Amino acid sequence: MDIRQRVIQQGIANDTAWVGRLAADFRHPSRAECVGLFSLCVMPYIALFVHESYAKLAKTDPMIAAHVSADFKEIVARSRHSLKLFEDTKRGIDGQLDYFRDEILATHTEHFTGNTPRLFRFLETDLGLFSYATRLISTTHAANFHLGLSPRDTLAMTGQEMRAFSQQYGRYFGWLGAQIPAEGGGTFFSQIDPRQMGRIGDDVRSAEYYSRGFDGPGSQDLNALLTVFRCMANFVNAVIPSPDANGKYDYTEFKIRFLTLYQVLGSLQILRLDERYSLTPRSTRVLQEILDTSAAQTIMDRSAKPFRNTLMHYNLDSRIDLSKVDLNDPVFGLAPVYFPSCKDLANLNELVEQVLASTTEAMDEWARPGGST
């Protein structure tokens, strides 16, 4: 097997092993109350692993098709593509805004409001906000966006149906060889402190929530998507450590952090460059603060995109010098290849940490109502 195939094989094996270890950590009774939220937070990444590994393995193993139904493939593809945000070429900005408004917001509002006597309808809410360590990491809308199921199907699902849906993922990774270690997996979830879980206030009315902060009351649809960006960045920054508790760099957890940061920055850049959207001066200023630092520009430099592509799709870029590939390195020795200012993965991780910290801080401030325009 040549080194290109070995990189693909090892990347898939790393993600498969991580899913098995995560399943072990999910079984720990002291964190049982946290499983629901965090399983939703990682769902699009797990869908990414399925989508991309299937694309690679189906070329050489026709038996794999027996483990992935057509319906499941479609759900996985939608969940995986949600990670692209505004880089989703099928939807783009307009399509994502339309989907969020016409499908997610409309369906959730219809389902959760208008169900009480008119006198008490001011008490009804249709958006749940979830935090960890005081950082917003998910909402009911964001979770539905990433799940890959239609909003109506999601809200209609019973607990048994949701378990059956999750079991399809389990069967696929089981076929790939995922093992669930009895002693625990040592993933990010093993370090979760249930006392840090929280709800930010009560559930809220989405129309009122999205009219505050970000780009202001005239941009509710955009603000809804920016809330998803904020949740994703906060999740990887506040919840997924790198390196891990033992000082080691985990391929999969670094991959989740890097890809999330890359997609958020890339989508904000697309928004800034699209002249159809007239952003407020406040939004323009925040985008400048996030995107125009030298560290953010290093992460997003076009010459480094093949690094993102390898993490996303498993395969090496066709132009890479194979002598620089190191199978013993968590990211195959690619950090200094695509980021010359970084001598190794530790240096690249420091850069990612720096940009994640500044991005999440700026987005949290941007989301606060009452900022100057």
VOBA-1610 file (N, C-alpha, C; in pm, whole numbers, padded with zeros to 5 digits, always signed):
BEGIN
Met+00084-00119+00000Met+00000+00000+00000Met+00089+00125+00000Asp+00061+00218-00094Asp+00146+00337-00099Asp+00107+00435+00011Ile+00189+00538+00029Ile+00171+00627+00143Ile+00041+00706+00134Arg-00007+00735+00013Arg-00133+00808-00001Arg-00250+00724+00054Gln-00250+00598+00020Gln-00356+00510+00071Gln-00342+00489+00221Arg-00220+00485+00268Arg-00200+00467+00413Arg-00250+00588+00492Val-00235+00708+00437Val-00288+00827+00503Val-00440+00820+00510Ile-00503+00781+00400Ile-00649+00767+00400Ile-00692+00662+00502Gln-00626+00548+00498Gln-00661+00439+00589Gln-00643+00480+00735Gln-00532+00548+00764Gln-00505+00587+00902Gln-00601+00695+00949Gly-00635+00790+00863Gly-00731+00893+00900Gly-00866+00834+00935Ile-00913+00743+00851Ile-01042+00678+00877Ile-01034+00597+01006Ala-00923+00524+01025Ala-00907+00443+01147Ala-00905+00531+01271Asn-00840+00647+01263Asn-00835+00738+01377Asn-00974+00786+01415Asp-01052+00828+01315Asp-01187+00877+01344Asp-01277+00766+01395Thr-01262+00647+01337Thr-01342+00533+01380Thr-01313+00498+01526Ala-01185+00495+01561Ala-01147+00464+01699Ala-01199+00571+01794Trp-01194+00697+01751Trp-01242+00806+01837Trp-01392+00792+01864Val-01469+00756+01762Val-01614+00737+01782Val-01639+00627+01884Gly-01563+00518+01875Gly-01578+00411+01974Gly-01543+00458+02114Arg-01436+00535+02126Arg-01396+00586+02257Arg-01498+00686+02312Leu-01556+00766+02221Leu-01659+00860+02264Leu-01781+00785+02317Ala-01818+00677+02249Ala-01931+00596+02296Ala-01905+00542+02436Ala-01780+00503+02463Ala-01745+00456+02597Ala-01761+00567+02700Asp-01716+00687+02665Asp-01728+00799+02758Asp-01874+00838+02780Phe-01957+00824+02677Phe-02099+00855+02690Phe-02168+00764+02791Arg-02110+00648+02819Arg-02173+00553+02910Arg-02145+00584+03057His-02058+00679+03083His-02021+00706+03222His-02142+00766+03296Pro-02186+00704+03405Pro-02310+00749+03471Pro-02303+00891+03527Ser-02183+00938+03564Ser-02174+01071+03626Ser-02200+01183+03526Arg-02196+01152+03399Arg-02218+01255+03297Arg-02338+01222+03210Ala-02425+01137+03257Ala-02540+01093+03177Ala-02628+01210+03133Glu-02642+01310+03220Glu-02728+01424+03187Glu-02671+01510+03075Cys-02543+01493+03044Cys-02477+01575+02943Cys-02479+01511+02804Val-02512+01383+02797Val-02497+01309+02671Val-02584+01368+02561Gly-02709+01399+02593Gly-02800+01447+02490Gly-02748+01569+02417Leu-02707+01670+02492Leu-02659+01794+02431Leu-02532+01771+02351Phe-02435+01701+02410Phe-02306+01689+02343Phe-02311+01592+02225Ser-02402+01496+02229Ser-02417+01410+02112Ser-02470+01491+01994Leu-02557+01588+02019Leu-02605+01675+01912Leu-02495+01767+01862Cys-02409+01812+01952Cys-02301+01902+01912Cys-02200+01832+01821Val-02175+01703+01845Val-02076+01632+01763Val-02137+01563+01642Met-02270+01563+01631Met-02335+01487+01524Met-02286+01524+01384Pro-02272+01654+01350Pro-02228+01682+01212Pro-02086+01635+01183Tyr-02002+01629+01284Tyr-01866+01579+01264Tyr-01867+01427+01242Ile-01950+01358+01319Ile-01962+01214+01300Ile-02021+01185+01162Ala-02117+01268+01119Ala-02170+01253+00983Ala-02061+01277+00879Leu-01973+01372+00906Leu-01861+01396+00816Leu-01775+01271+00803Phe-01746+01205+00915Phe-01663+01084+00911Phe-01730+00975+00827Val-01863+00962+00843Val-01935+00861+00766Val-01931+00895+00617His-01967+01019+00586His-01978+01063+00446His-01845+01046+00373Glu-01737+01092+00434Glu-01609+01092+00365Glu-01546+00952+00363Ser-01561+00875+00469Ser-01506+00740+00468Ser-01581+00653+00369Tyr-01711+00670+00362Tyr-01790+00593+00265Tyr-01746+00625+00123Ala-01724+00753+00095Ala-01681+00794-00039Ala-01550+00727-00078Lys-01460+00711+00019Lys-01331+00649-00010Lys-01343+00496-00017Leu-01412+00437+00078Leu-01414+00291+00087Leu-01503+00226-00018Ala-01606+00297-00063Ala-01697+00239-00162Ala-01627+00211-00295Lys-01515+00277-00318Lys-01440+00256-00443Lys-01372+00120-00446Thr-01343+00067-00329Thr-01268-00058-00323Thr-01344-00173-00256Asp-01450-00141-00184Asp-01524-00245-00111Asp-01674-00231-00137Pro-01728-00303-00233Pro-01872-00291-00264Pro-01962-00338-00150Met-01909-00414-00056Met-01989-00464+00055Met-02033-00352+00148Ile-01966-00238+00142Ile-01999-00129+00233Ile-02140-00078+00211Ala-02190-00089+00089Ala-02323-00038+00057Ala-02432-00106+00140Ala-02406-00227+00183Ala-02505-00299+00262Ala-02522-00240+00401His-02431-00155+00442His-02434-00098+00577His-02483+00047+00578Val-02517+00101+00462Val-02562+00240+00453Val-02681+00246+00358Ser-02802+00264+00412Ser-02921+00273+00328Ser-02923+00405+00252Ala-03003+00411+00148Ala-03013+00534+00070Ala-03064+00649+00155Asp-03164+00624+00239Asp-03217+00730+00326Asp-03111+00779+00423Phe-03037+00685+00481Phe-02934+00723+00577Phe-02825+00804+00509Lys-02786+00766+00388Lys-02686+00841+00313Lys-02730+00985+00293Glu-02856+01007+00262Glu-02906+01143+00240Glu-02902+01224+00370Ile-02941+01162+00481Ile-02937+01230+00611Ile-02794+01267+00647Val-02704+01173+00629Val-02562+01195+00659Val-02507+01309+00574Ala-02542+01309+00445Ala-02492+01414+00355Ala-02541+01551+00398Arg-02667+01562+00436Arg-02720+01692+00480Arg-02653+01737+00609Ser-02633+01645+00701Ser-02567+01680+00827Ser-02424+01722+00802Arg-02351+01646+00721Arg-02213+01678+00691Arg-02201+01813+00621His-02292+01842+00527His-02284+01968+00452His-02321+02089+00537Ser-02389+02066+00650Ser-02420+02179+00738Ser-02293+02242+00794Leu-02184+02165+00800Leu-02057+02219+00849Leu-01998+02323+00754Lys-02039+02321+00628Lys-01985+02415+00531Lys-02036+02557+00551Leu-02152+02569+00618Leu-02210+02700+00645Leu-02231+02776+00514Phe-02175+02893+00498Phe-02197+02970+00375Phe-02114+02917+00258Glu-02026+02822+00283Glu-01950+02761+00174Glu-02026+02646+00108Asp-02146+02620+00154Asp-02230+02517+00090Asp-02266+02566-00049Thr-02210+02505-00151Thr-02229+02554-00288Thr-02371+02533-00338Lys-02446+02442-00278Lys-02583+02419-00322Lys-02677+02528-00270Arg-02647+02581-00152Arg-02736+02680-00093Arg-02677+02820-00095Gly-02549+02832-00066Gly-02489+02964-00055Gly-02552+03042+00060Ile-02529+03171+00064Ile-02585+03252+00172Ile-02737+03256+00162Asp-02788+03289+00044Asp-02933+03302+00027Asp-03005+03173+00063Gly-02953+03061+00015Gly-03017+02934+00040Gly-03017+02896+00187Gln-02906+02923+00256Gln-02900+02894+00399Gln-02997+02982+00477Leu-03003+03110+00442Leu-03095+03200+00510Leu-03239+03157+00486Asp-03271+03122+00362Asp-03407+03078+00329Asp-03442+02951+00405Tyr-03349+02856+00409Tyr-03377+02730+00478Tyr-03398+02754+00627Phe-03315+02835+00686Phe-03329+02860+00829Phe-03462+02929+00859Arg-03498+03028+00775Arg-03622+03102+00799Arg-03746+03017+00770Asp-03749+02956+00651Asp-03870+02891+00603Asp-03890+02751+00658Glu-03782+02686+00697Glu-03793+02549+00748Glu-03775+02543+00899Ile-03657+02580+00947Ile-03629+02562+01091Ile-03711+02659+01176Leu-03698+02789+01150Leu-03769+02885+01233Leu-03920+02867+01223Ala-03970+02856+01101Ala-04115+02846+01082Ala-04171+02721+01148Thr-04102+02608+01133Thr-04151+02483+01189Thr-04147+02485+01341His-04038+02533+01398His-04028+02539+01544His-04131+02636+01602Thr-04152+02750+01537Thr-04250+02847+01587Thr-04390+02788+01581Glu-04422+02723+01471Glu-04554+02662+01457Glu-04576+02553+01562His-04468+02476+01590His-04481+02364+01683His-04494+02409+01828Phe-04421+02513+01865Phe-04411+02548+02007Phe-04496+02668+02048Thr-04557+02737+01956Thr-04639+02852+01992Thr-04780+02836+01938Gly-04871+02918+01993Gly-05011+02910+01953Gly-05086+02794+02013Asn-05029+02736+02119Asn-05089+02616+02178Asn-05158+02641+02313Thr-05153+02763+02362Thr-05213+02795+02491Thr-05324+02898+02471Pro-05408+02917+02571Pro-05509+03023+02559Pro-05444+03157+02525Arg-05511+03236+02446Arg-05452+03359+02394Arg-05395+03447+02504Leu-05459+03449+02619Leu-05415+03534+02729Leu-05273+03502+02774Phe-05231+03375+02757Phe-05102+03331+02810Phe-04997+03308+02700Arg-05028+03345+02579Arg-04935+03314+02470Arg-04806+03395+02477Phe-04808+03503+02552Phe-04684+03579+02567Phe-04579+03499+02644Leu-04622+03391+02710Leu-04530+03307+02784Leu-04467+03198+02697Glu-04519+03178+02577Glu-04469+03071+02492Glu-04331+03103+02435Thr-04252+03000+02420Thr-04117+03016+02364Thr-04095+02911+02256Asp-03997+02938+02167Asp-03970+02842+02060Asp-03820+02823+02033Leu-03736+02870+02127Leu-03592+02857+02109Leu-03526+02827+02243Gly-03455+02714+02251Gly-03380+02681+02371Gly-03234+02715+02352Leu-03172+02771+02456Leu-03031+02810+02452Leu-02954+02724+02553Phe-02840+02669+02511Phe-02764+02577+02595Phe-02620+02624+02608Ser-02570+02620+02729Ser-02435+02670+02753Ser-02349+02568+02825Tyr-02218+02588+02815Tyr-02122+02514+02895Tyr-02014+02613+02937Ala-01986+02615+03065Ala-01888+02709+03120Ala-01923+02852+03079Thr-02050+02883+03085Thr-02110+03015+03056Thr-02103+03054+02909Arg-02059+02964+02819Arg-02051+02996+02677Arg-02165+02928+02603Leu-02233+03001+02518Leu-02339+02943+02436Leu-02277+02844+02339Ile-02319+02716+02346Ile-02261+02615+02258Ile-02364+02550+02166Ser-02493+02572+02192Ser-02594+02516+02103Ser-02728+02581+02130Thr-02815+02570+02033Thr-02955+02608+02049Thr-03038+02497+01987Thr-03167+02495+02015Thr-03252+02395+01952Thr-03253+02411+01801His-03242+02535+01752His-03238+02558+01608His-03106+02508+01549Ala-02996+02537+01615Ala-02864+02493+01565Ala-02856+02341+01563Ala-02908+02277+01667Ala-02905+02130+01671Ala-02984+02072+01555Asn-03100+02127+01527Asn-03182+02078+01416Asn-03113+02102+01282Phe-03046+02216+01269Phe-02974+02249+01146Phe-02866+02144+01116His-02797+02098+01220His-02686+02005+01201His-02728+01858+01197Leu-02851+01829+01233Leu-02890+01689+01250Leu-02906+01616+01117Gly-02942+01689+01012Gly-02961+01625+00883Gly-03102+01577+00855Leu-03189+01589+00954Leu-03330+01554+00939Leu-03412+01681+00917Ser-03525+01668+00851Ser-03610+01785+00834Ser-03663+01827+00970Pro-03689+01957+00989Pro-03741+02003+01119Pro-03869+01931+01161Arg-03959+01909+01066Arg-04085+01841+01101Arg-04059+01697+01146Asp-03970+01628+01076Asp-03938+01490+01116Asp-03872+01488+01253Thr-03784+01584+01278Thr-03714+01588+01407Thr-03812+01607+01522Leu-03902+01703+01507Leu-03996+01733+01615Leu-04099+01623+01635Ala-04120+01541+01531Ala-04219+01434+01542Ala-04160+01303+01592Met-04027+01295+01599Met-03962+01169+01636Met-03983+01134+01782Thr-04010+01008+01807Thr-04017+00959+01944Thr-03876+00925+01992Gly-03863+00902+02121Gly-03735+00863+02175Gly-03684+00734+02112Gln-03775+00639+02088Gln-03737+00512+02027Gln-03687+00534+01884Glu-03754+00622+01811Glu-03711+00650+01673Glu-03575+00720+01671Met-03552+00809+01766Met-03423+00876+01772Met-03312+00776+01803Arg-03339+00682+01891Arg-03239+00579+01922Arg-03210+00493+01799Ala-03315+00459+01724Ala-03297+00380+01604Ala-03213+00455+01501Phe-03236+00586+01494Phe-03157+00671+01404Phe-03010+00670+01446Ser-02983+00686+01574Ser-02845+00685+01624Ser-02779+00550+01602Gln-02858+00442+01612Gln-02802+00309+01596Gln-02751+00284+01455Gln-02804+00357+01355Gln-02752+00342+01219Gln-02607+00388+01213Tyr-02576+00497+01284Tyr-02437+00541+01293Tyr-02353+00435+01364Gly-02407+00380+01472Gly-02333+00279+01548Gly-02302+00156+01464Arg-02399+00112+01383Arg-02376-00007+01300Arg-02267+00020+01196Tyr-02268+00140+01140Tyr-02168+00172+01039Tyr-02028+00170+01100Phe-02011+00238+01213Phe-01878+00242+01274Phe-01838+00106+01330Gly-01937+00029+01374Gly-01906-00107+01417Gly-01852-00190+01303Trp-01909-00172+01184Trp-01860-00243+01067Trp-01719-00199+01032Leu-01688-00070+01055Leu-01552-00021+01029Leu-01452-00072+01132Gly-01503-00124+01243Gly-01412-00179+01343Gly-01401-00100+01471Ala-01494-00007+01495Ala-01490+00072+01618Ala-01505-00019+01740Gln-01422+00006+01840Gln-01427-00068+01966Gln-01468+00027+02077Ile-01548-00022+02171Ile-01589+00058+02286Ile-01513+00007+02408Pro-01404+00075+02446Pro-01324+00025+02559Pro-01401+00030+02690Ala-01385-00073+02768Ala-01460-00084+02893Ala-01418+00021+02994Glu-01292+00065+02989Glu-01242+00156+03091Glu-01265+00303+03058Gly-01329+00331+02948Gly-01351+00470+02909Gly-01261+00508+02793Gly-01298+00615+02723Gly-01230+00647+02600Gly-01130+00760+02605Gly-01136+00843+02710Gly-01043+00954+02720Gly-01064+01063+02618Thr-01185+01074+02563Thr-01215+01183+02471Thr-01247+01309+02550Phe-01280+01417+02479Phe-01315+01542+02547Phe-01427+01521+02648Phe-01517+01427+02619Phe-01634+01409+02706Phe-01595+01355+02843Ser-01481+01288+02851Ser-01436+01237+02981Ser-01398+01349+03076Gln-01379+01470+03023Gln-01341+01584+03106Gln-01458+01681+03131Ile-01574+01649+03078Ile-01690+01736+03097Ile-01732+01738+03244Asp-01757+01857+03294Asp-01804+01874+03431Asp-01953+01911+03427Pro-02042+01821+03469Pro-02185+01850+03463Pro-02225+01978+03534Arg-02146+02020+03632Arg-02178+02143+03704Arg-02161+02267+03617Gln-02087+02252+03506Gln-02067+02364+03415Gln-02179+02375+03310Met-02268+02276+03310Met-02380+02280+03215Met-02478+02387+03259Gly-02541+02451+03163Gly-02638+02551+03201Gly-02728+02591+03088Arg-02839+02649+03125Arg-02927+02712+03030Arg-02908+02861+03048Ile-02891+02933+02940Ile-02873+03078+02949Ile-03011+03141+02961Gly-03050+03167+03084Gly-03183+03219+03108Gly-03288+03114+03079Asp-03410+03158+03053Asp-03517+03068+03015Asp-03517+03052+02864Asp-03598+02957+02815Asp-03619+02951+02672Asp-03676+03085+02626Val-03655+03118+02501Val-03690+03252+02453Val-03772+03244+02326Arg-03826+03357+02288Arg-03891+03373+02158Arg-03783+03401+02055Ser-03776+03319+01952Ser-03669+03333+01855Ser-03674+03467+01784Ala-03794+03516+01752Ala-03805+03644+01680Ala-03745+03757+01761Glu-03767+03754+01892Glu-03712+03859+01978Glu-03561+03840+01995Tyr-03518+03714+02011Tyr-03376+03687+02034Tyr-03293+03726+01912Tyr-03340+03690+01794Tyr-03263+03718+01673Tyr-03271+03863+01628Ser-03357+03940+01690Ser-03363+04083+01655Ser-03263+04165+01734Arg-03197+04101+01832Arg-03098+04171+01913Arg-02958+04126+01874Gly-02864+04212+01891Gly-02725+04176+01869Gly-02691+04154+01722Phe-02569+04110+01696Phe-02516+04087+01563Phe-02547+04204+01470Asp-02617+04180+01360Asp-02637+04286+01261Asp-02763+04368+01286Gly-02828+04347+01401Gly-02940+04433+01438Gly-03075+04381+01396Pro-03181+04454+01431Pro-03319+04407+01411Pro-03359+04389+01266Gly-03290+04450+01172Gly-03325+04434+01032Gly-03266+04311+00967Ser-03194+04230+01043Ser-03123+04114+00986Ser-03148+03988+01068Gln-03273+03961+01099Gln-03302+03848+01187Gln-03257+03715+01127Asp-03278+03696+00996Asp-03240+03570+00934Asp-03088+03551+00940Leu-03015+03657+00909Leu-02869+03650+00916Leu-02824+03626+01060Asn-02886+03694+01154Asn-02848+03677+01295Asn-02869+03534+01341Ala-02971+03467+01288Ala-02995+03327+01324Ala-02879+03240+01281Leu-02828+03261+01160Leu-02713+03181+01113Leu-02586+03219+01188Leu-02568+03347+01218Leu-02451+03389+01293Leu-02451+03327+01433Thr-02569+03303+01487Thr-02579+03235+01616Thr-02526+03092+01605Val-02553+03026+01493Val-02499+02892+01470Val-02346+02898+01464Phe-02292+02998+01391Phe-02146+03013+01384Phe-02088+03029+01525Arg-02154+03114+01603Arg-02107+03141+01740Arg-02107+03013+01823Cys-02214+02935+01814Cys-02223+02811+01890Cys-02111+02714+01851Met-02086+02700+01722Met-01984+02607+01676Met-01846+02646+01727Ala-01814+02775+01714Ala-01682+02821+01759Ala-01669+02807+01910Asn-01772+02842+01984Asn-01768+02829+02129Asn-01756+02684+02172Phe-01824+02596+02101Phe-01820+02454+02137Phe-01678+02401+02131Val-01610+02422+02020Val-01474+02365+02008Val-01376+02439+02097Asn-01400+02567+02124Asn-01307+02643+02206Asn-01323+02612+02354Ala-01447+02596+02399Ala-01474+02578+02542Ala-01477+02433+02585Val-01501+02341+02491Val-01531+02204+02528Val-01422+02105+02485Ile-01362+02126+02368Ile-01268+02027+02315Ile-01126+02077+02334Pro-01051+02018+02428Pro-00915+02064+02455Pro-00816+02012+02352Ser-00711+02086+02333Ser-00601+02039+02250Ser-00473+02105+02301Pro-00375+02028+02347Pro-00374+01882+02356Pro-00469+01828+02463Asp-00479+01696+02472Asp-00571+01636+02568Asp-00513+01640+02708Ala-00580+01575+02801Ala-00539+01580+02941Ala-00400+01520+02964Asn-00357+01435+02871Asn-00225+01372+02883Asn-00118+01445+02803Gly-00154+01562+02750Gly-00056+01639+02674Gly-00035+01590+02533Lys-00122+01500+02484Lys-00108+01447+02350Lys-00210+01512+02256Tyr-00173+01516+02129Tyr-00263+01572+02028Tyr-00342+01460+01963Asp-00471+01466+01978Asp-00559+01367+01919Asp-00596+01412+01778Tyr-00574+01326+01681Tyr-00603+01358+01541Tyr-00745+01410+01523Thr-00841+01337+01574Thr-00981+01369+01549Thr-01022+01498+01619Glu-00981+01516+01744Glu-01023+01636+01815Glu-00954+01761+01760Phe-00829+01749+01718Phe-00767+01863+01650Phe-00838+01891+01519Lys-00872+01788+01448Lys-00943+01801+01320Lys-01075+01875+01339Ile-01150+01839+01440Ile-01279+01906+01466Ile-01256+02054+01495Arg-01157+02084+01576Arg-01129+02223+01611Arg-01086+02303+01487Phe-00993+02247+01410Phe-00942+02320+01295Phe-01050+02341+01189Leu-01123+02237+01155Leu-01225+02250+01051Leu-01335+02347+01091Thr-01372+02346+01218Thr-01474+02440+01264Thr-01426+02583+01249Leu-01306+02609+01297Leu-01250+02744+01284Leu-01241+02784+01138Tyr-01193+02695+01054Tyr-01175+02726+00912Tyr-01308+02760+00846Gln-01411+02680+00875Gln-01541+02703+00810Gln-01608+02830+00861Val-01594+02860+00989Val-01651+02984+01043Val-01581+03105+00981Leu-01448+03104+00980Leu-01375+03217+00921Leu-01406+03230+00772Gly-01408+03118+00702Gly-01436+03122+00558Gly-01574+03175+00528Ser-01671+03138+00610Ser-01809+03184+00588Ser-01825+03332+00620Leu-01757+03377+00725Leu-01761+03520+00756Leu-01695+03601+00646Gln-01590+03547+00586Gln-01525+03616+00474Gln-01618+03623+00354Ile-01690+03516+00325Ile-01787+03516+00215Ile-01893+03622+00238Leu-01942+03631+00362Leu-02042+03731+00395Leu-01988+03872+00374Arg-01866+03896+00419Arg-01809+04029+00407Arg-01791+04071+00261Leu-01757+03977+00175Leu-01727+04009+00036Leu-01851+04016-00053Asp-01964+03966-00005Asp-02085+03966-00086Asp-02152+04103-00080Glu-02148+04175-00188Glu-02197+04313-00190Glu-02349+04323-00180Arg-02418+04212-00192Arg-02564+04216-00179Arg-02609+04240-00036Tyr-02520+04218+00059Tyr-02556+04232+00199Tyr-02492+04358+00256Ser-02578+04452+00292Ser-02531+04578+00347Ser-02527+04568+00498Leu-02410+04540+00550Leu-02394+04518+00693Leu-02382+04650+00767Thr-02417+04649+00894Thr-02405+04769+00975Thr-02257+04799+00998Pro-02225+04924+01030Pro-02085+04956+01063Pro-02030+04870+01177Arg-02117+04838+01271Arg-02071+04753+01381Arg-02030+04615+01330Ser-02111+04557+01243Ser-02078+04426+01188Ser-01951+04431+01105Thr-01938+04535+01026Thr-01818+04550+00944Thr-01693+04559+01030Arg-01705+04631+01141Arg-01592+04647+01232Arg-01555+04513+01298Val-01656+04437+01340Val-01628+04309+01405Val-01565+04211+01305Leu-01615+04208+01183Leu-01558+04120+01083Leu-01412+04155+01056Gln-01382+04283+01058Gln-01244+04325+01041Gln-01158+04275+01157Glu-01210+04286+01279Glu-01137+04240+01397Glu-01110+04090+01391Ile-01206+04014+01339Ile-01192+03869+01334Ile-01102+03825+01220Leu-01122+03882+01103Leu-01062+03829+00981Leu-00927+03890+00943Asp-00900+04010+00990Asp-00783+04082+00939Asp-00659+04069+01026Thr-00662+03984+01126Thr-00540+03961+01204Thr-00446+03873+01122Ser-00318+03886+01147Ser-00221+03805+01073Ser-00241+03656+01102Ala-00281+03623+01224Ala-00300+03482+01260Ala-00417+03422+01183Ala-00530+03495+01175Ala-00646+03445+01100Ala-00612+03432+00953Gln-00538+03527+00900Gln-00502+03522+00759Gln-00406+03406+00730Thr-00323+03371+00826Thr-00237+03254+00809Thr-00319+03127+00800Ile-00418+03113+00888Ile-00505+02996+00886Ile-00578+02985+00752Met-00622+03099+00699Met-00707+03101+00580Met-00630+03121+00450Asp-00499+03126+00455Asp-00421+03148+00333Asp-00452+03038+00231Arg-00470+03078+00107Arg-00508+02983+00002Arg-00407+02869-00012Ser-00282+02898+00013Ser-00180+02795-00001Ser-00195+02684+00103Ala-00270+02713+00212Ala-00288+02615+00318Ala-00418+02536+00303Lys-00498+02568+00202Lys-00627+02498+00188Lys-00611+02348+00171Pro-00506+02298+00104Pro-00492+02151+00096Pro-00484+02083+00232Phe-00436+02155+00335Phe-00433+02097+00470Phe-00576+02075+00518Arg-00659+02175+00499Arg-00801+02162+00534Arg-00863+02047+00456Asn-00830+02036+00328Asn-00890+01933+00243Asn-00849+01792+00288Thr-00724+01777+00333Thr-00682+01646+00383Thr-00759+01609+00508Leu-00775+01703+00599Leu-00853+01674+00720Leu-00998+01646+00686Met-01052+01717+00590Met-01193+01701+00553Met-01217+01571+00476His-01130+01544+00377His-01155+01434+00282His-01061+01316+00297Tyr-00967+01322+00388Tyr-00870+01216+00418Tyr-00751+01210+00321Asn-00770+01240+00193Asn-00661+01217+00099Asn-00561+01332+00094Leu-00438+01300+00055Leu-00333+01400+00039Leu-00352+01476-00092Asp-00306+01599-00092Asp-00305+01679-00214Asp-00208+01615-00314Ser-00244+01618-00440Ser-00163+01552-00544Ser-00026+01616-00560Arg-00011+01741-00514Arg+00116+01813-00537Arg+00215+01800-00421Ile+00177+01734-00314Ile+00263+01733-00197Ile+00388+01647-00218Asp+00496+01688-00157Asp+00621+01612-00155Asp+00602+01498-00054Leu+00590+01377-00102Leu+00560+01263-00014Leu+00669+01235+00087Ser+00791+01284+00062Ser+00899+01263+00158Ser+00876+01340+00288Lys+00787+01438+00284Lys+00758+01519+00403Lys+00644+01460+00487Val+00580+01357+00437Val+00468+01296+00509Val+00521+01203+00617Asp+00471+01221+00740Asp+00515+01143+00855Asp+00395+01073+00916Leu+00385+00944+00897Leu+00269+00869+00948Leu+00267+00859+01099Asn+00377+00892+01165Asn+00382+00887+01311Asn+00336+01017+01376Asp+00314+01120+01295Asp+00268+01249+01346Asp+00115+01251+01341Pro+00049+01311+01441Pro-00098+01312+01442Pro-00162+01367+01314Val-00098+01466+01252Val-00152+01519+01126Val-00054+01493+01012Phe+00019+01383+01023Phe+00103+01332+00916Phe+00218+01426+00878Gly+00261+01508+00970Gly+00373+01598+00944Gly+00338+01713+00850Leu+00210+01739+00831Leu+00169+01839+00733Leu+00168+01982+00786Ala+00174+01998+00918Ala+00166+02133+00974Ala+00273+02226+00917Pro+00403+02192+00922Pro+00503+02284+00867Pro+00502+02290+00715Val+00443+02191+00650Val+00436+02193+00503Val+00346+02306+00456Tyr+00232+02320+00521Tyr+00133+02420+00479Tyr+00136+02548+00561Phe+00202+02543+00675Phe+00215+02662+00760Phe+00364+02678+00794Pro+00441+02736+00704Pro+00587+02743+00721Pro+00632+02811+00849Ser+00547+02898+00906Ser+00585+02964+01031Ser+00573+02871+01151Cys+00516+02753+01130Cys+00498+02655+01237Cys+00593+02538+01215Lys+00676+02510+01312Lys+00772+02403+01295Lys+00711+02265+01318Asp+00595+02262+01387Asp+00529+02134+01414Asp+00383+02158+01450Leu+00313+02050+01483Leu+00172+02058+01517Leu+00150+02144+01641Ala+00240+02138+01738Ala+00224+02218+01859Ala+00218+02367+01825Asn+00304+02412+01734Asn+00302+02552+01692Asn+00171+02585+01620Leu+00126+02496+01532Leu+00000+02520+01461Leu-00116+02524+01559Asn-00112+02436+01657Asn-00219+02436+01757Asn-00223+02567+01835Glu-00107+02622+01867Glu-00102+02752+01934Glu-00168+02859+01849Leu-00145+02853+01719Leu-00207+02949+01627Leu-00359+02932+01626Val-00403+02807+01620Val-00547+02779+01622Val-00608+02827+01753Glu-00541+02801+01864Glu-00589+02847+01995Glu-00606+02999+01996Gln-00506+03068+01944Gln-00509+03214+01942Gln-00626+03267+01860Val-00646+03210+01743Val-00753+03259+01656Val-00891+03220+01710Leu-00902+03100+01765Leu-01029+03060+01825Leu-01066+03151+01941Ala-00969+03183+02025Ala-00996+03269+02141Ala-01043+03407+02096Ser-00974+03466+02000Ser-01012+03600+01955Ser-01144+03598+01879Thr-01169+03492+01803Thr-01293+03482+01726Thr-01413+03466+01818Thr-01404+03376+01916Thr-01517+03354+02006Thr-01543+03478+02092Glu-01438+03544+02135Glu-01456+03666+02214Glu-01528+03773+02132Ala-01487+03789+02005Ala-01548+03889+01920Ala-01693+03854+01888Met-01721+03727+01865Met-01857+03688+01831Met-01950+03698+01952Asp-01900+03664+02070Asp-01982+03681+02191Asp-02017+03828+02211Glu-01921+03917+02189Glu-01947+04059+02203Glu-02041+04109+02095Trp-02022+04061+01975Trp-02107+04097+01860Trp-02252+04057+01885Ala-02271+03945+01955Ala-02406+03894+01981Ala-02480+03970+02088Arg-02409+04051+02165Arg-02475+04124+02274Arg-02556+04240+02218Pro-02679+04257+02266Pro-02760+04369+02219Pro-02707+04502+02272Gly-02740+04608+02201Gly-02708+04742+02250Gly-02574+04792+02208Gly-02500+04718+02124Gly-02371+04767+02078Gly-02389+04884+01983Ser-02286+04962+01968Ser-02296+05078+01880Ser-02299+05034+01736Thr-02371+05105+01654Thr-02384+05072+01513Thr-02283+05147+01429
//
